[in-house]
Amino acid sequence: MVCDNANINCHDDGVGEEAIQNVSGFSQKDRSRATHLYHICKDMDGLDRVRFNGLDYRMLRTSYAKRLPLIAGCLLEDQVVKVLDWDISDFVN
């Protein structure tokens, strides 16, 4: 499924969703899960666009991804990278 998702990720949502619906051998539950994974992959790609100011948050598909644009932007800041490099033992009593 991951390979198939990567192949259809660059297409319009309708094309990708239709391709998932047409996979033989998938139950309705499988199709639903695959479509959700497809939307997650599309959102990951969208959130990555923050690197070059190409993110259109209105195009994010999942409710979780819609909460992440500011976090995605902060991950590019030196301050966040410095925090990630901190030694946790400095803050634990």
N, C-alpha and C positions, 0 to 999 in steps of 0.2 A: 504494500500500500504506500509506503514511503516513496518508493521510486515512482509510482504512478502519480502521487501527489506532486512530486518535484516536476514531472513532465507537464502537468496541467496548471501549475501555479502561475505560469506566465500568461495565461489566457484570461479572458473576461470571466467573471464569476459564473455567468449562465452557462458558458461552455464547460467549465470545470465541474459545476454541479450536475450538469446533464451527463457528463462522462462518468461520474460516480454512480448516478442512477442506472446507467446502462451496464455496469459491471455484472457479469453473470456469476452466479453462485453467492452473491451477497444477500443476506436477509435484510428486511427493512431496518432492523436494529444496526446491522453492519453499515448500511447506507447512511443512516443518521449519524453514526459515529465518524464515518469517513468524511461526511460533509462538514461536521464540526472540526475535525482535524484540518481539513482544507481551509476553513475560515481562520483557524489559528495560524496556519502557515502564511496565509495571505496577510494577516495582521502583523506577524513577525517581520515580514518583508516591508510592510508599511511603516512600522515603528523604526526600522533601520534607516528609513529615508530621512529621519531627523538629522543625520550626519551632514546632509547637504541641503537642508531647509526645504526638502521636498515632501514633508509629511502633511497630508490632508487628513486631520483627525476625523472628519466627517465620513471618511471612507472606511474607517475601522469597523469590523463586523461583529466582534464579540464584546459583551459588556465589560469584561475584564480588560481588554486592550484599550477600551475607551478611557480607562483610568490611568493609563501608563504614559501618555505623551510627555508630561512634565518630567517624569522619572527618566524616560529615554533621553531627554535633553540634558538632564543633570548628569547622566553618566558620561557625558562628553566633557564635563567641567573637571579641571584639575582638582578642585576641592573634594569631589566625590572619589576620585582615584586615590587621593591621599588617605581618605578615611578607610578605603578598602585595604590599604597597606598597613594600617595601624595594627599593633600587636594587642590582641584582646586581653591579654594578661595585665595590661596597663589599666584596665577599667574594672577588673574583677577583684573584689576584696579577698 
